[in-house]
Amino acid sequence: MHRAFMPQSSVNPATGDVLAVIADHSEADVERLLARAAAASRRWRATPLDTRTAMLRRMADLLDEERETLARLATLEMGKPVAAARQEVAKCALLFRYCADEAAALLAPERVVRGGLDEGAVHFHPLGVLLAIMPWNFPYWQAIRAAAPALAAGNVVLLKHASNVPQCALAIERLFIAAGAGDGTFTTLFISGSRAGALIEDPRIAAVTLTGSEAAGRDVGARAGRAVKPCVLELGGSDPFVVLASADVDAAAATAVRARCINNGQSCIAAKRFIVHEAVYDAFAARFTAAMRALVIGDPLLDGTDIGPLATASIRSEVDDQVRRTVAAGARVLCGGIVPPGPGNVYLPTVLAYVPRDSAAAREEVFGPVAPLFRVASADEALALANDTTFGLGASVWTRDPAEARRFADGIEAGSVFINAMVASDPRFPFGGVKMSGVGRELAREGLRSFVNVKTVRGTP
């Protein structure tokens, strides 16, 4: 008897309209697609590197050609402003070109020489089939951030995407086919998270990468550990945005709005805790709150819209609950803090002051446009509060004191620290976190080598 599986539903978060319903793959489908990926892995690893990188360049060109169509699809499926969706597609093209340009140098054997004698080399060989379990908030970037370097290194990819962006998942697969990747080189699987977890144990899966919640990371990491398979986990964050006494307050406040509200506030590297020195707190709070209040909320398909709907009704309910619990604990609402009437999953941009340090907005990741403010009396207190979190993904620090900048760059416990700028990912720099923000790195040299066999070869020419 065949099991019945839940379909994947694409629902417009701005209107509630159902855009598409796509049936989950059956167990027989999964077996067929996994066998095809395993066969493709043997073919792709033997494909010359310049042929693989040529495919990556074709992917970049296709993304450029279809940017408008792809951006509109992402906006329809998960609600991000269409201007931001265009930027996401462009960034994916940038990553493909980076991997195509840099793969030869970063994957070339490294000679080991001592005393003038060539003693051997370190080689980098693909592992095989990579299972990528990806979220909905950046439906193209998250999947391609994992896939592009893995494919450049000679692996093939099975994508288990989030269930609310199935059309974006199909679009990525279609582009790979058009770029000449070949059957099974990149495959979209329509399965639940629990089925994807069970798939990790299959011997044909060589490695796994996940971007998602802390709970999902614990489960995937445990399964990968039991199966003795490498994994990369990116599990979110509660990034501090630190404004010190010497900061350019105008620049900090203007950037803080973008840092908090990127992707409607639904970004792992969005600023989520605003730690401000008392010497500039009042000025920063006034400018920041006024700018948050002035954001344009509306149809995400219109270019003038700053804030669109949250991706699902349940996400909005969770954000609203976190704000309510924080206010009940003693915080004061400076703007927003309500669910507006009307269609869609919009949550008003919100600034909270006098936030207790043990409240929901201080201790939990809030995945929406909500900004808790914290007043501190010194740089020491600011650094301690920045690190007072279970997460460690990114941090933004604002200061015009070079010594202070160096101190915070060294002292903050995070995978990246940006001085006088908002946190952002870049193909040239490794991306990932520490503590409960995950393990491993994506992008740059580290990303290209995340899923390779680092092999020592000695005694050969």
N, C-alpha and C positions, 0 to 999 in steps of 0.2 A: 504494500500500500504506500502511495506517495503522500508525504506530508504536505499540508497546505501552508503557504508562507504569506505573510502580509505584504501587500504591494507597496511600492515607493510612491509617495504622493508629492507632487510639486504644487504648492499653494502660494499664491501671490500674497505676501504679508501686508501689502498696502490695501488690498480689497477683500481678501478672504476667498477669492475665486480659485477654483481648482484648475490648474493649467494642464496637468497631465497625471496619469496614473500608470505606473510601469510595474509589471509583475516581477516579483523576486525570482531569481534563478532557482531552479529545482536542484536537488542533490545530484541528479544526473547531469544537469547543465554545469554545475560547479566542477564535477569530475572531468567532464569533457574540456572545459576551459583551463583547468589546472594541468591536464595532460598536454594540451596544446602549448601552454606557457613553458612547461618543462622541455618540450621539444624545441621551442623557439630559443630557449636559453642556450642550448648546445650550438645552435646556428649563430646566434647573435654574438656569443663570446668569441667565435672564430671569425667574425666579420672584421675586416681591417678597420683600425681606428679612424682613418680618414673617411671611410664610408659611413661609420656611425656619426661622426661629427657633421658630415654633409646632411644627414637626416635632421640633426638638431637645427642646423641653419635653415632648412626648409620649414621646420616648425616655427621658427622665429618669423619667417616671411609670411607664413599663413596667419599667424596671430596678428601681424600688422595689417594684413589685408582684410581680416574679418573682425577687427577691433570693435567696430560699432555694433555689429550683430551679437558678438559674444558679450559685450558690456551690457547690452539691453537684456540679454537672457539672465545674466547674474542678478541684475536689479529686479527683474520680475520674480526670480526664484527666492532671493533672500533679502531684498529690500535696500541694499546699499545705494547711495546716490550714484547716478549714472556716470558722473564725472569721475568719481572714485573707481568705478568699475573699469572705465577706460584706462585709468592709471594702472590698475591691477593687470590688465591684459598686456599693456606695454612693458610692465616689469617682468612678466613671464618671458616675453621675447628677449629682453635683456639677459635674463638668466640663460636661456638657450644659447645665445651668442657667446656669453662668458664661458660656458662649459665647452662649446665648440672650439673657442680660441685657446683655452688653457689646458684642455685635457692632455694633449701630447706632452707638455712639459711636466704636469703634475702627476701623470701616471707612468712616466718613463722610469726605467730602472735607475736606482741611485747607486753609484759606485762607492765602495768603501775602500779608501786608500790610507795606508799607514806606513810611515817611513819611506814614502815614495813607491811602495809596492801596492799593486792592485790586488786586494784580498778577496774580492767578491762583489756582490750587488744585492740590493733589496728590490724585489719585483712586486708588482701589484696586479693581482688577477681577480676577475669577477667571482662572486660567490654563487650566483644562480638566479633564482626567482625571489624577488623582493615583494612581500605583502605590505602595501601601504594603506593604512587606515586613517582617513582624513576627515576633517570637520567641514562645516558649511560656511564659515564666516569669510574666508577668502577662497571661493570654490575652485578657482583656477590656480592661484599662486600656491596654495598649500599642497595641492597634488603635484604640480610641476616642480616645486621646490624639492620634493623628494625624488621625482622621476627623472628629471634632466641629468643630474650628476650620476644617478644609478645607471641610466642607459649609456651615458658616455663611458662609464667604467666597464661596460659589457654585460651588465645584469639586465634582466627583463622585469617588468612590473605588473603586478596584479593590484588594481585599485579598488578598495572597498570605500566608497565615498559616503558622505552623510545622506540619510534617506530623504531629506527635504530639498536636495539639489541634484536630482537624477538627470535632468536635462543637461546641466553643466558637465556632469560626468560623461555622458554620451558624446557631448561636443568635443571633449578632450580626446576621447578614443577615436572619433571621426577624423580629427586633425592628424593624429599619428598615422592613421591608415593613409590619408592623403599625402603625408610627407614621405611615405614609403618605408615605414618601420617594419612591415611584414606581419603576417598573422601571428598572434600570440606575444609579440614584443611588448605591447601595452594592452591590457585588458581591463575593462570595467566589470566588476562583480556586483550584482544586486543581491546582497545578502544582509542579514541583521548583524549587529555587533557581536552577539553571542556566537553566531555561526562563524564569523571571521575569527573570533578567538579560538574556536576549536580547530580552525584550519591551520593555526600556527604549528600544531603538532605533526602535520603531514610532512613526511621526509622530503617531499619535493619543494617545500618552502625553505629557503636558505636563511632568510633574515626578515625582520619586520621593523617597520617604522610607524609611529603613531603620533599624531597631534590631536590632543583632546583633553578630557578632564583628568583630574588627579585619580579618580576612581578607575577610569578606563586604563590609565597608565599603570596603576598597580596590578590590574588584572593581566594586561598584555605583557608587562615586564615579568610577572610571575610565570606566565605560560612560556615565554621565551626562555626564561631561566631553566625551567624544568626540561625543555627540549634542547637546551644548550645551543641556543641560536642568538646571534648578535641582534641588538635592537637599539633604536634611537627613539627617545621619548621626549616630546615637547608638551608640557602639561599646564601651560598658562602661567599667570603671574599676578602680582599686586604691586606693580612698579611704582616706586617713589618718584616724585617730581619735587626736587629740593630747591628752594629759593633762599639763598643766603643773604646776609646783610649788604654785601657789596654788589648784588645782582643788578642788572638792567631790568627794572621792574616792568617797564612797558613791553619790552621784548619777551620777557618771561611770561607775562599774562597773556599776550597775544598767541604765543606758541602753546601755552597750556590748554587753550580752548581746542586747538587742533589735536594736541596730544591726547586729550580726554575723549574727543568726539569722533576720532577717526573711525570709519566704518560703523557709524551710529553708536560708537562706544563699545563695539563688539570686536575687540582686538586683544590678543594676549599681551602685546607690548604697548597697549594704551597706558598712559599715565593714570594711576588709580588712587594714589594717596598724595596729597599736596601738602608738603611739609615746609612751612614758611617761617623765617626768622621774625621775631617780634618787631624788629626795627623797620621792616617793610611789609609786615602782615596787613595792616589796614589798607595801604595803597594797593597791594596786590589783590586782596579780596574784593575791593571795589571795582577795579578794572576787569578782573576775571569774571565776576558775577554779571557785570553789565554786558560783557561780550557773550557770555553764555545765554543771557536773556534775549540777545539780539539775533541769535541764530534763526535762520529761515527753516521752518518745519513744513513739509508738504510732500507733494508727489515726487518720489525719488527719480522718476524718469525725466524730470525737468532740470535743466542745468543750473538754475538758481537755487535749488534746494540744498540746504546744509545737512539737515537731519531727516532721515526717512524712518520707516517702521523698524522695530526689532524683528528678528527673523521669524519668531513664532509667538503665539499668544502665551505659551507657558514661560518663555524667557521673560516677557514683559511682566508677568505675574510674579516671577521670582525677584526681578529687580525692584518692583514695587514693594514686595514683602521685606526685602533688605532695607529699603529706605524707611519703611514704617517702623521696623524694629530698631533702627538707629535713632530715629526721632523719639521713640518711646524710651530709649536709654538716656536721652538728654540732649541730642543734637538739635540745632535750629536750622530751618530751611530758609536759605537766602533767595533762592528762585527754584521754580519747578516743584518737584516732589509730588506730582499728581499724574493720574492717567487721564488724558483729555478725552472728551466725548468724540464720537464719530467712528468711522471705519478704520481698520488697520490696527497695527500693533505699536503705535507711537507712544513713546514715553518722553515727557518734557525734559530738556536739559536741566540738570539739578545741581545746585551747590549747597553743601551742608557745612555749617560752622559749629564750633564747640562739640566736636565729635569725640565721644568717649573712646579711649584707646582699646577697649575690650568689646566694642560694639560690632555689629555686622559689617558696616562699611569699612571698618578698620581691619578686621580679621579675615574677611571673606573676599573672594574675587567677585566684583560686581560687573556683570557683563552688559553694561548699558551706560548712557551718558550721565553718570552720577559722579560728582567730585566732592569728596570729603576734605575739609581743610583742617590742618593741625598747626597750632602756634607753638613755636619752640623758642627758648631763650638763648641758645648758643649753638655753635657749629657742632659741638660734642653731642648735644641732645639731638640735633638733626640727624647725625650719622647713626646714633643708636636707634632712633625711631625708624630710619630707612631700613635698617637691618632687622627690625623687630617684626618679622614675617616668616612664614614657612616657605614662601616663594623666593626665587632669586633669578628672574629672567633679565630684566633691564632696569635702568635708572637714568634719570635726567637730572643734572645738577647745574644750577645757575649761580655763577660767581665771577667777579672780575679780579679775584686774587689768585695768582698762579700757584702759590703754595697750597692754598685751600683746594684748588682744583686737583692738584696732584694727590692730596690727602684723600679726597673723596674717590678719585679714580682707583686708588689702591684699596681703600677701606670698605667700599660698598660690596656686599656679597651678592654678585649678579653676573650673568654671562656677558653683559655689555653695559658700559657707562658712557653716556653722552654728555659732554660739557657744553653748556649754552646751546643746546639743540635737543629736539625731541628724538626719542628712540625710533629707529627704523632699521629694517633689514636691508642688506646690500650684498649682491652676489660675490663681492670681493672679500667679504669679512665673514668669519665663522659665526653661526647663529645657534643659540641654545642657552640653557640655564643651569643653575645649581639648585641644591636643596630640592623642594618639591616641584620645582619648575622642570625637572626632567634630567635626562642623561644623554650624552652624546652631542654632536654638532652637525649642523647642515650648512650648506654653502661653502664657498672658498675651497682651499685645499682639503680641509678636514671633511667637507661634504663629499667631495669627489672620492675620498678614501674611506668613507664610512662603511661601505659594504664591499670590501675587497679582502682577499687573502694576502697579507703582507708576508711575502715569502723570501727567505734567505737563500741565496744561490751562491755557492762557493766551489772553487775548483774548476770553473769553466772559463773560456775566453770572454 
